[in-house]
């Protein structure tokens, strides 16, 4: 499909501190689908993953080993990974909440995992049944064992900008918790705007505080929700600070099962449109991504919330 048919954006490269290439960390198959009320058949999930890999995405977060009681949608994690046709050069990380989840991940042959922490006390209690400090007792053996097994470990940090129960979150608090996750041995920290309240100014301030605390931008990723329509603006702010890994969800799927005010993730297609316009390489094919999201939207029985998918007839 040619650029004229797609109406691709004009490429106007503007370095201004921007990275030359961005890694798109696709979370649609896990974070995007975990909130779906109707169980999505494993065959559909497998085809979705394959379509996204065919579109050129190099990181596909496949599933989670959270207890099925809490996220029934992902109860088929072992079956999905056992049947997954892994494409060469594509990473398929999974979310691991605790040591039991790590045991399951290791048994499934997983090589890349992620843990999920909280920057605030209330969300730590609601999501982890713990405290901000107490969560590290749970993460330490998971990260330590995983690293000893040669696994790559990523950390998600939620509620980095605002918490629906606590309000604005002090940036210094986020840096303190984030530093502890990296110090455990996590190779990357994904900063989550879980309820989508962040603004570009907040993003720049938080990233400046992290770098001022000795954390390089190469260790940081960003994860924005579009609740207030700020996900792309926030992403651009992060890119200007040198961040080169951005989380997104094909078709804008997803939310957060423990924060009702959280709407969909930044849509991968919308992200690609931004990156293409800035002349930033990413390796994905927009036409194939749009087709994959249209296909999944049909399976879910509703239109894609991605603006780019809709603009291109999805």
N, C-alpha and C positions, 0 to 999 in steps of 0.2 A: 504494500500500500504506500503510495508516494506521499510526499509532504504536501503537495497541492490538494490531494484528496482529503487528507486529514486536517488541513488548515493549521499546520504546525506553526508555532510562534517564530518570529524572526529572531535569529540568534544575534544578540548584541552583547558580546563578551565585555564584562566589566570586572577587572581583577579586584580592586578595592579590598584586598585581603581575602578574597574568596578562594576556596580550594579548587584545584584543577579537576579533581574527580571526587565524587561522593559515593559512598556505599549506602545503598538503600536496604534497610533492614526490614524486610517484609513481615508484618505481624498478622496479616489477615487470616491465615488458616488457624491461628491460635487465638489471639486477642480479638480478632474480628468476629469469629464464630462463637466464642464462648458464651455470649449473651443470648444466642438464639433460643427461643422457647421450644420450638419443634426440633427434635433431634435430626441433624443432617446425616444422611447415610455415609458410611465410611467410603463407599465407592465415589461419592460426590466429592468428599474431601480429598481423596487421592487424585482425582482428575483435576481438581482445582490446583493442587500443588504442582502437578505436571504441567498444566497450562501456564502457571506463573514461572516455572523454571524455563519453559520454552520461550517465554517472553524476555528472557535474559536476566532475570533477577538472580543474584548470586547468594543471597541469604534468605531462607524461608523458614520462619519459626513454625515448626510443624504441629506441635501439640503441647500438652502439659501433663505432668504426672501428679497433679493435685488429686486429692481424694474425690472419687466420683460423686460422693454425697454433696460436695460443695459446688462442683461444676459438672453436672451430668453430661453436658454436651461433649466433654472430652474423655468420657469413660472408655472410649475405644482406642486409647493411646497405644497400647501394645499391639493391637491388631493393625492399626494404621502403620506403625513403624515396621512391623513385620512384613507388610505388603508393599511398602513404599519402594518405588523404583528410583533410587538415588542417581541423579545425573552427575557426571564427573564435573568437578569444579564448583558444585553447589553445596553450601553448608545448610544443614537442617537442625538448628538448635531446638531444644525443648526446655520448657520451664520446669524447674524442680523446687518444690516448696520446703523439703526437709530430707532427712537421711533415708527415709523409706522411699521417697520419690527418687533419690539418687540410686538406690538399689535397683529400682525398676528401670531407670535410664541405663545403667551399666549393663543390666541383663539384656536390654534391647540393642546394645551396641552403639549407643549415642556417644558422640565425640565432642559435642558443644552443648553446654547447659547455661541456664540463667536462673538467678535467684531474684526474689521480689521483695524489696524492703520498703519501709515507710519513713518519711521525714517527720511525721506528726504522731503524737500519742494516741489520738482518737482513732485514726485510721489503722495504726498498728494493732490496737485492741480489736477493732471490727474485722480486719482482714487477716490478722495473724494470731489473734488471741494472745497478744504479748504487749510489750512496751517498746519504745524506741531503743532503749539500751538492752532490754531483754532479747530482742530479735537476734542480736549478734551471737548469743549462746546457741541459737538454732542454726545460724548460717556458718559458724566457724568450722564444725566438723564436716559439713557438706562441701564447703569450698576446699578445705584441706584435703579431704579424701579425693575429691575430683581432680585437683591439681596433681596429687600423687599418682593418679591413674593416667595422667597426661591429657586431661580434658581442658578445653578452653572454658572459662567461666566469666559470664557477664553478670552485672548487677543492674536491676531496675530499681530506681528510687522514685516512689510515688509521692504525690502532694508536694511538689517542689515549689509551687507558686501560690497555691491557695487550697484550703481545706474547707469543705462545706460545713463542718462542725466547729472548726477553730478560726476560720477566716484567713487573712493573709498570713503566709508562713515566712518568718524571718530568714533572709538569705543566708545569714551566718549559721543558722541551725541546719540548713540544707547542706552547707559545705562541711560542717562537722560530721554529720551522719554519712555523707558521701565519701569523705576521706577515710572513715573507718571501714567502709565496704571495700574500697580499693586496697587499704592496708591488709585486709584479710587475704588478699591474693586474687581478687577479681581483676581481669585485664581491661575491662571497659565498664563505664558507669553511664547508664541511660537516664537522663533527667526527665521525669515525667510531669507534664501539666495535666494531671489526671482528670480535672473537671473543666479544663479549657478556659481558665480565667486569666492566663498570663498575657502580658503585653510585651512588645519588643524591648521597651526600656528595662523591664524586669529581667528579661532574658540576657541582655547585655550586662547588666549589673551582676547577675549570678555567675555568668561565665568569667567576668573579670575577677570576682572574689575567688573562684576556684583557681584561676591561674596565679593570682596573688598568693594563694596558699600552697603553691608548688605543684599543682595538678595541671599537666599539659593538656591542651585541647585534643590531642590525639587519643587521650584516654576517655574522652567524653562523647556521648551521643545525645540526641534530643528526641523527645517523644511527645508530640503535641496533639491535643484534641481540639476540635473546631467549634466548640459550644458557642462562642461569641464571634466566630468568623475570623479569628486571629491566627490560625495555625500557619498559614503561608507567610504572613508578616513576621511571626516569631521565628519561623524557619530561616527566612532571609537574614534576620538579625543574627542568628546563630552561625550561619554560613559566613557572614562578614567578620565574625570573631574567629573563624578558622575551623569550626566544627565540620568534620567530613563524614560523619555517619548520622543518618536521619532515619528514624523509624516511621513507617507508614503502613497503611492497610489498603489493599486493592479494593477499589470501589467505595472507600470510606467506611467500611464495615467496622462495627465494634463500639464498645463503651467500657464500662467497668461494673461488674456485678455487685460491688460493695459501695458504689457511689452513684446514686440514682440520677444526680444532675449531670453526669458525664455522658455526652453524646459521642458521635463517631470520631474515630481517629482521622488524622490527616490522610486524605486519599492519595494513594500512590500515583495515580494518573495526574492529579493536580500538582503533586511534587515534581513529577517528570516534566510537566509543562513549564514550571518555574525554572528547573535546571536547564532544560533545553534553551529557554530564552536567554539565560545567563551564559550559555556556552560552556556549562560544566558537564563533564563526561560522567556517565552512570551505567552504561551498558544495557539498558532496558529498551525494548521496542514499544513505543506508545500504542501503536495499532494493536499489537498482540495483547497488551495489558487491558486495553479497552474491551477487546473481545472476551478476555477471560472474566472480566468483571460483569459484562453483560450476561455471560453464560451463568455465572453464579447468581446474579440478581433474578434471573428467570427461575432458577432452582428454589430460591427463597420466596418467590412470589411477590416481589416488590421492586420498584425502580432503584437503581443505584443512587446514593446521595452525592456521589462525586460530580462536581460541576463539569469537569472535562468530559466524563463519560456521557453526561446528559447533553452537553453541547455538541458532541460528535454523534448524537443520535441514539444514545443508550437509554 
